[in-house]
Amino acid sequence: MSERTTSASWAMGIVKALEMDGLDCQVLFKQLGLDYAALNDPDARFPQDSMTRLWQRAVELSGNPAIGLNMGKVVRPASFHVTGYALMSSNTLAEGFMRLVRYQRIIAESADLSFRLLPEGYALILTVHGDHLPPTRQSAEASLACALALCGWLTGRTLQPRKVLLQGEQPADLAPYKQAFHAPLEFNAAYDALIFERADMEAPLPTANEAMALLHDRFAGEYLARFSESRVTHKARQVLCRLLPQGEPKREVVAQTLHLSQRTLQRRLQEEGTSFQTLLDDTRRELAEQYLAQPSMTLLEIAYLLGFADPSNFFRAFRRWFDATPGEYRARLLDASTVSDARTPGCTEQRL
């Protein structure tokens, strides 16, 4: 059975966070049957369930349920593997977070990220799945703290989100959360998320380097390809992308294309934490975002390219995905692109 994994670079960040509370991680790794020396291997990966047990044990030993927030104090681009360097060389934090979404499975397979432009600002939304064990709140809180701390590391200033959403119940001690996020906190939320001001996400990064960004994109893409080549989810998504312009793909056709029975395809997808319908929905959503960013494509064309025979079904699905119509979402994207372009030196020179 395929298990979800976490990169050694992210596991090293967890170790540093736990050591801040005085825990001996070499002993913890030995107790959990993990190879501590593998932390220094950039290609090593650890089972997600082992990381879950590590968080659970850390809370028991430290008595600190907010220990996950320590990761925000130790984060560096290297904590995000090659994805961190791709983010660092991006033009803006918005562009960087889109790269983070694209490559986040390199860091850890236990989570899904999305980055959306909402009326109230940009939202970095996190969904942690875990593997066989349910995920800990410390894992999600560590990820949000890291994302915010990385913003400060890249911009050279403390970034204050408009709001922080946390799925966990409100703790008795709010001080660690206020110190980590510097923003209004909403507990028992529907999902974990950071809501940012548009201006903060669209401001040029001092670390921007387009040539290095392209190079890191190549490295990240190659790593992800090697990492994904044995995953049926990756192969099925590729088939869906090819078949969607011909209409909504049937599970039977995708299974035949992959030389699998329908039952085997469904079982393999379940082992990798998804289902055929979820994968189809996710693929359509990702492609919809890409297509809407191209002004020359009409909404009708996009609907058909996504396999919707009836455009009204596309509009309903899109509202479910993004809580907006395709036209509203495209307007936000184009507006954000105009603002970003106006702040680049090349665009400024053209306007002189």
ChimeraX attribute file (.defattr): number of C-alpha atoms within 10 A of each C-alpha:
attribute: neighborCount
match mode: 1-to-1
recipient: residues
	/A:1	8
	/A:2	14
	/A:3	16
	/A:4	22
	/A:5	22
	/A:6	22
	/A:7	24
	/A:8	24
	/A:9	25
	/A:10	23
	/A:11	23
	/A:12	19
	/A:13	24
	/A:14	24
	/A:15	24
	/A:16	19
	/A:17	22
	/A:18	23
	/A:19	14
	/A:20	14
	/A:21	16
	/A:22	11
	/A:23	16
	/A:24	13
	/A:25	17
	/A:26	14
	/A:27	12
	/A:28	17
	/A:29	17
	/A:30	11
	/A:31	10
	/A:32	14
	/A:33	10
	/A:34	17
	/A:35	12
	/A:36	17
	/A:37	10
	/A:38	16
	/A:39	20
	/A:40	11
	/A:41	11
	/A:42	13
	/A:43	14
	/A:44	16
	/A:45	20
	/A:46	20
	/A:47	17
	/A:48	24
	/A:49	20
	/A:50	18
	/A:51	22
	/A:52	21
	/A:53	16
	/A:54	21
	/A:55	22
	/A:56	17
	/A:57	14
	/A:58	24
	/A:59	18
	/A:60	11
	/A:61	11
	/A:62	14
	/A:63	11
	/A:64	11
	/A:65	16
	/A:66	19
	/A:67	22
	/A:68	25
	/A:69	25
	/A:70	24
	/A:71	29
	/A:72	22
	/A:73	17
	/A:74	18
	/A:75	25
	/A:76	18
	/A:77	18
	/A:78	15
	/A:79	23
	/A:80	26
	/A:81	21
	/A:82	23
	/A:83	28
	/A:84	23
	/A:85	22
	/A:86	29
	/A:87	28
	/A:88	28
	/A:89	24
	/A:90	26
	/A:91	21
	/A:92	23
	/A:93	23
	/A:94	27
	/A:95	19
	/A:96	24
	/A:97	26
	/A:98	19
	/A:99	20
	/A:100	22
	/A:101	17
	/A:102	19
	/A:103	23
	/A:104	23
	/A:105	21
	/A:106	24
	/A:107	23
	/A:108	24
	/A:109	21
	/A:110	22
	/A:111	20
	/A:112	15
	/A:113	18
	/A:114	17
	/A:115	20
	/A:116	19
	/A:117	18
	/A:118	16
	/A:119	12
	/A:120	12
	/A:121	19
	/A:122	22
	/A:123	23
	/A:124	22
	/A:125	18
	/A:126	22
	/A:127	16
	/A:128	20
	/A:129	18
	/A:130	22
	/A:131	22
	/A:132	13
	/A:133	12
	/A:134	11
	/A:135	21
	/A:136	18
	/A:137	20
	/A:138	22
	/A:139	22
	/A:140	24
	/A:141	26
	/A:142	22
	/A:143	22
	/A:144	27
	/A:145	21
	/A:146	26
	/A:147	20
	/A:148	21
	/A:149	23
	/A:150	26
	/A:151	22
	/A:152	14
	/A:153	16
	/A:154	20
	/A:155	19
	/A:156	12
	/A:157	10
	/A:158	15
	/A:159	20
	/A:160	19
	/A:161	20
	/A:162	19
	/A:163	20
	/A:164	23
	/A:165	20
	/A:166	22
	/A:167	17
	/A:168	18
	/A:169	11
	/A:170	12
	/A:171	12
	/A:172	6
	/A:173	10
	/A:174	11
	/A:175	10
	/A:176	13
	/A:177	18
	/A:178	12
	/A:179	10
	/A:180	19
	/A:181	23
	/A:182	16
	/A:183	17
	/A:184	13
	/A:185	18
	/A:186	17
	/A:187	15
	/A:188	12
	/A:189	14
	/A:190	12
	/A:191	15
	/A:192	23
	/A:193	25
	/A:194	25
	/A:195	22
	/A:196	23
	/A:197	16
	/A:198	19
	/A:199	14
	/A:200	19
	/A:201	21
	/A:202	20
	/A:203	17
	/A:204	20
	/A:205	20
	/A:206	14
	/A:207	16
	/A:208	19
	/A:209	14
	/A:210	13
	/A:211	11
	/A:212	15
	/A:213	21
	/A:214	14
	/A:215	14
	/A:216	21
	/A:217	20
	/A:218	14
	/A:219	15
	/A:220	23
	/A:221	17
	/A:222	12
	/A:223	15
	/A:224	17
	/A:225	13
	/A:226	11
	/A:227	14
	/A:228	15
	/A:229	11
	/A:230	11
	/A:231	15
	/A:232	18
	/A:233	22
	/A:234	17
	/A:235	15
	/A:236	21
	/A:237	18
	/A:238	13
	/A:239	17
	/A:240	23
	/A:241	17
	/A:242	12
	/A:243	18
	/A:244	19
	/A:245	18
	/A:246	13
	/A:247	14
	/A:248	16
	/A:249	18
	/A:250	14
	/A:251	19
	/A:252	13
	/A:253	16
	/A:254	22
	/A:255	18
	/A:256	12
	/A:257	13
	/A:258	14
	/A:259	11
	/A:260	15
	/A:261	16
	/A:262	17
	/A:263	12
	/A:264	12
	/A:265	23
	/A:266	19
	/A:267	16
	/A:268	19
	/A:269	21
	/A:270	15
	/A:271	18
	/A:272	18
	/A:273	19
	/A:274	14
	/A:275	17
	/A:276	20
	/A:277	12
	/A:278	12
	/A:279	17
	/A:280	20
	/A:281	14
	/A:282	14
	/A:283	17
	/A:284	25
	/A:285	16
	/A:286	12
	/A:287	14
	/A:288	19
	/A:289	18
	/A:290	11
	/A:291	19
	/A:292	20
	/A:293	16
	/A:294	12
	/A:295	12
	/A:296	9
	/A:297	11
	/A:298	12
	/A:299	19
	/A:300	13
	/A:301	14
	/A:302	21
	/A:303	23
	/A:304	18
	/A:305	22
	/A:306	27
	/A:307	20
	/A:308	22
	/A:309	15
	/A:310	11
	/A:311	17
	/A:312	12
	/A:313	11
	/A:314	23
	/A:315	18
	/A:316	14
	/A:317	18
	/A:318	20
	/A:319	13
	/A:320	11
	/A:321	14
	/A:322	15
	/A:323	13
	/A:324	16
	/A:325	17
	/A:326	21
	/A:327	13
	/A:328	11
	/A:329	22
	/A:330	19
	/A:331	15
	/A:332	17
	/A:333	19
	/A:334	15
	/A:335	12
	/A:336	18
	/A:337	13
	/A:338	11
	/A:339	15
	/A:340	20
	/A:341	14
	/A:342	15
	/A:343	13
	/A:344	13
	/A:345	10
	/A:346	10
	/A:347	12
	/A:348	11
	/A:349	9
	/A:350	8
	/A:351	7
	/A:352	5
